[in-house]
Amino acid sequence: MTSLSVNVNKIATLRNARGGNTPNVLESALKIQKFGADGITVHPRPDERHIRYSDVFDLKKSISVELNIEGNPKEDRFVELVLNTKPDQVTLVPDTLGQLTSDHGWDTINEKKFLIDIIELFSKQNIRTSIFVDPIEKIIKGAAETGTDRIELYTETYAQSFTKDKNKAIKPFVEASKVANDLKLGINAGHDLNLNNLSFFNQKTVNLKEVSIGHALISDALDYGLENTINLYKRSLRKF
């Protein structure tokens, strides 16, 4: 069964909108863990507009499921956070300063030297690494040369095209998953996956290990409740 890691950024966004500590990010994460999620994902940004760096330390001390920290390793503060908290996994994302949300993967060819060095730094601390990439064969082959443990397939193009032609939308991701498997890379996926498109993606891709979902899941929880929503997403990740 593919693992579900819940991104709690949106919970932090709601908290920060009013100040104070409601909703409480840590308490919400513990509920998500209790309700059956396999991991918690956070993506702190330099302006701390949602997840605060202090949240990451609190989560690391308190949760027992996998902690996945996403962010740009070209930011010194992010690197220090990862080294100080030692999460189970760090997902390297090439965000620019002030970017609203992630919108592209790494150029693993031109950024190869940098990625090799930063992955080696994290690997020495026994932190599993994953590189955020588009489903392009040469980019995935470039990722394999960096020493990363996994890639995370950026799935926005799949989600945007799913309702028009799901078979066409999934095709590059199926091919990408085959390439990654041949190269012995673990495969994660994330961005705009939801209850409508997740099961199909999970069934068609080869050996998908983990998905990270935040915005859609937290939005669905407004209608279905948090516990029921997590169960619905977990059900979508069963392999037939």
VMD Tcl script that draws the C-alpha trace (Angstrom):
set ca {
  {0.00 0.00 0.00}
  {1.28 3.46 -0.88}
  {2.00 5.62 2.17}
  {0.05 8.80 2.87}
  {1.94 11.78 4.27}
  {-0.32 14.69 5.20}
  {1.02 18.19 4.62}
  {-0.12 20.40 7.51}
  {0.84 23.75 5.97}
  {-2.80 24.74 5.47}
  {-3.54 24.18 9.15}
  {-0.71 26.55 9.97}
  {-2.02 29.08 7.45}
  {-5.39 29.13 9.22}
  {-3.69 29.54 12.60}
  {-1.54 32.41 11.39}
  {-4.53 34.24 9.91}
  {-5.72 35.20 13.39}
  {-2.59 34.89 15.49}
  {-2.58 32.80 18.63}
  {-2.50 29.03 18.39}
  {-5.87 27.98 17.00}
  {-5.91 25.59 15.30}
  {-2.96 24.01 17.04}
  {-0.62 22.51 14.44}
  {0.91 19.94 16.76}
  {-2.43 18.76 18.12}
  {-3.78 18.50 14.57}
  {-0.74 16.49 13.49}
  {-1.20 14.10 16.40}
  {-4.84 13.60 15.38}
  {-3.80 12.97 11.79}
  {-1.33 10.39 13.05}
  {-4.00 8.79 15.25}
  {-6.43 8.63 12.33}
  {-4.03 6.52 10.28}
  {-1.72 8.74 8.23}
  {1.73 7.30 7.63}
  {3.57 10.61 7.86}
  {3.47 14.35 8.38}
  {4.89 16.75 5.80}
  {5.83 20.38 6.37}
  {7.19 22.94 3.93}
  {8.52 25.90 5.92}
  {9.31 28.96 3.83}
  {11.66 31.82 4.75}
  {8.82 34.20 5.65}
  {7.15 31.52 7.84}
  {3.79 32.48 6.37}
  {2.39 29.09 7.35}
  {4.70 26.55 9.01}
  {7.06 28.17 11.50}
  {10.49 26.75 12.13}
  {9.49 26.22 15.77}
  {6.61 24.00 14.54}
  {9.10 21.64 12.96}
  {10.99 21.14 16.23}
  {7.71 20.53 18.08}
  {6.60 17.96 15.51}
  {9.93 16.16 15.54}
  {9.74 15.74 19.32}
  {6.14 14.56 19.39}
  {5.05 12.51 16.39}
  {5.92 8.86 15.89}
  {5.13 8.61 12.17}
  {7.52 9.74 9.44}
  {8.44 13.43 9.36}
  {9.11 14.80 5.87}
  {10.50 18.33 5.55}
  {10.27 20.03 2.16}
  {12.20 23.08 1.12}
  {14.94 24.74 -0.87}
  {18.41 23.59 0.24}
  {19.94 26.75 -1.23}
  {18.59 28.54 1.84}
  {21.09 28.20 4.69}
  {18.40 28.40 7.35}
  {16.55 25.48 5.79}
  {19.70 23.35 5.74}
  {20.33 24.17 9.39}
  {16.75 23.21 10.25}
  {17.10 19.82 8.58}
  {20.44 19.10 10.23}
  {19.14 20.16 13.66}
  {15.88 18.19 13.52}
  {17.06 15.17 11.50}
  {13.71 14.25 9.90}
  {13.09 10.84 8.39}
  {13.06 12.42 4.93}
  {14.01 15.72 3.36}
  {12.41 16.62 0.04}
  {14.48 19.10 -1.95}
  {12.34 21.64 -3.81}
  {13.72 24.46 -6.02}
  {11.36 27.17 -4.79}
  {12.16 30.82 -5.35}
  {11.82 33.39 -2.58}
  {8.18 34.37 -2.03}
  {6.83 31.64 -4.30}
  {3.17 30.90 -3.52}
  {3.47 27.16 -4.04}
  {5.87 24.76 -5.75}
  {5.54 24.92 -9.52}
  {8.54 23.16 -11.07}
  {11.09 20.45 -10.42}
  {14.88 20.49 -10.37}
  {17.10 20.74 -13.41}
  {19.14 17.76 -12.23}
  {21.61 18.16 -15.09}
  {22.70 21.77 -14.58}
  {22.29 21.53 -10.80}
  {23.99 18.14 -10.51}
  {27.09 19.28 -8.58}
  {25.05 21.22 -6.03}
  {22.61 18.35 -5.53}
  {25.41 15.80 -5.08}
  {27.00 17.93 -2.36}
  {23.79 18.68 -0.43}
  {22.54 15.10 -0.65}
  {25.85 13.84 0.66}
  {25.54 16.25 3.60}
  {22.08 14.95 4.52}
  {22.92 11.31 3.84}
  {25.80 11.45 6.31}
  {23.17 12.25 8.95}
  {21.07 9.23 7.88}
  {18.35 11.46 6.44}
  {16.59 9.98 3.42}
  {16.59 12.38 0.48}
  {14.01 12.94 -2.24}
  {14.32 15.34 -5.21}
  {11.25 17.13 -6.59}
  {11.24 16.53 -10.37}
  {9.10 16.79 -13.47}
  {8.32 13.49 -15.26}
  {11.11 13.82 -17.83}
  {13.41 10.87 -18.54}
  {16.70 12.80 -18.73}
  {15.84 14.66 -15.51}
  {15.16 11.39 -13.68}
  {18.39 9.91 -15.00}
  {20.15 13.03 -13.77}
  {18.56 12.56 -10.36}
  {19.93 9.03 -10.14}
  {23.44 10.44 -10.60}
  {23.12 12.71 -7.56}
  {22.94 9.89 -5.02}
  {19.38 10.67 -3.94}
  {17.28 7.89 -2.42}
  {14.03 8.94 -4.05}
  {12.40 11.36 -6.43}
  {9.07 13.10 -5.92}
  {7.11 13.41 -9.15}
  {5.52 16.86 -9.51}
  {1.95 15.99 -10.43}
  {0.27 19.31 -11.26}
  {0.20 18.61 -15.02}
  {-1.46 15.26 -14.32}
  {-4.11 16.85 -12.11}
  {-4.85 19.63 -14.61}
  {-5.33 17.19 -17.51}
  {-7.04 14.36 -15.62}
  {-10.64 15.39 -16.31}
  {-9.94 15.91 -20.04}
  {-8.13 12.66 -20.78}
  {-6.89 10.68 -17.81}
  {-5.01 8.13 -19.90}
  {-3.09 10.84 -21.70}
  {-2.50 12.68 -18.43}
  {-1.00 9.65 -16.69}
  {1.22 8.49 -19.55}
  {4.37 10.54 -18.78}
  {4.12 9.57 -15.11}
  {3.87 5.87 -15.91}
  {6.96 6.17 -18.11}
  {8.75 8.20 -15.45}
  {7.98 5.59 -12.80}
  {9.37 2.84 -15.01}
  {12.58 4.78 -15.59}
  {12.96 5.48 -11.87}
  {12.41 1.83 -10.99}
  {15.02 0.73 -13.51}
  {17.44 3.16 -11.86}
  {16.58 1.84 -8.36}
  {15.09 5.17 -7.28}
  {12.20 5.21 -4.82}
  {9.17 7.16 -6.06}
  {7.08 9.70 -4.19}
  {4.49 12.03 -5.72}
  {2.67 15.21 -4.85}
  {0.89 18.39 -5.90}
  {-2.84 18.71 -6.62}
  {-3.58 15.03 -6.01}
  {-7.08 14.59 -4.62}
  {-9.89 12.09 -4.11}
  {-10.87 12.27 -7.78}
  {-7.49 11.55 -9.35}
  {-5.43 9.79 -6.67}
  {-6.58 6.19 -7.05}
  {-6.00 6.16 -10.82}
  {-2.52 7.64 -10.37}
  {-1.71 5.07 -7.70}
  {-2.91 2.13 -9.79}
  {-1.11 3.13 -12.97}
  {2.31 4.17 -11.71}
  {4.89 1.51 -10.92}
  {5.95 0.99 -7.31}
  {4.76 4.31 -5.93}
  {5.98 4.51 -2.33}
  {4.47 7.70 -0.92}
  {2.22 10.64 -1.71}
  {2.24 13.96 0.09}
  {-1.12 15.74 0.13}
  {-2.14 18.88 1.96}
  {-4.44 21.45 0.35}
  {-7.00 19.01 -1.09}
  {-7.07 16.81 2.00}
  {-7.55 19.67 4.46}
  {-10.21 21.16 2.18}
  {-12.05 17.82 2.02}
  {-11.93 17.62 5.80}
  {-14.27 20.62 5.95}
  {-16.93 18.49 4.29}
  {-16.18 14.99 5.57}
  {-14.33 15.52 8.84}
  {-10.62 14.91 9.35}
  {-10.77 11.24 10.39}
  {-13.13 10.23 7.61}
  {-11.12 12.18 5.04}
  {-7.88 10.43 5.96}
  {-9.65 7.08 5.66}
  {-10.93 8.06 2.20}
  {-7.43 8.98 1.04}
  {-5.95 5.82 2.52}
  {-8.59 3.80 0.69}
  {-7.56 5.49 -2.57}
  {-4.00 4.28 -2.03}
  {-4.79 0.58 -1.90}
  {-3.35 -1.45 -4.73}
  {-5.90 -3.73 -6.42}
}
mol new
graphics top color blue
foreach p $ca { graphics top sphere $p radius 0.5 }
foreach p [lrange $ca 0 end-1] q [lrange $ca 1 end] { graphics top cylinder $p $q radius 0.2 }
display resetview
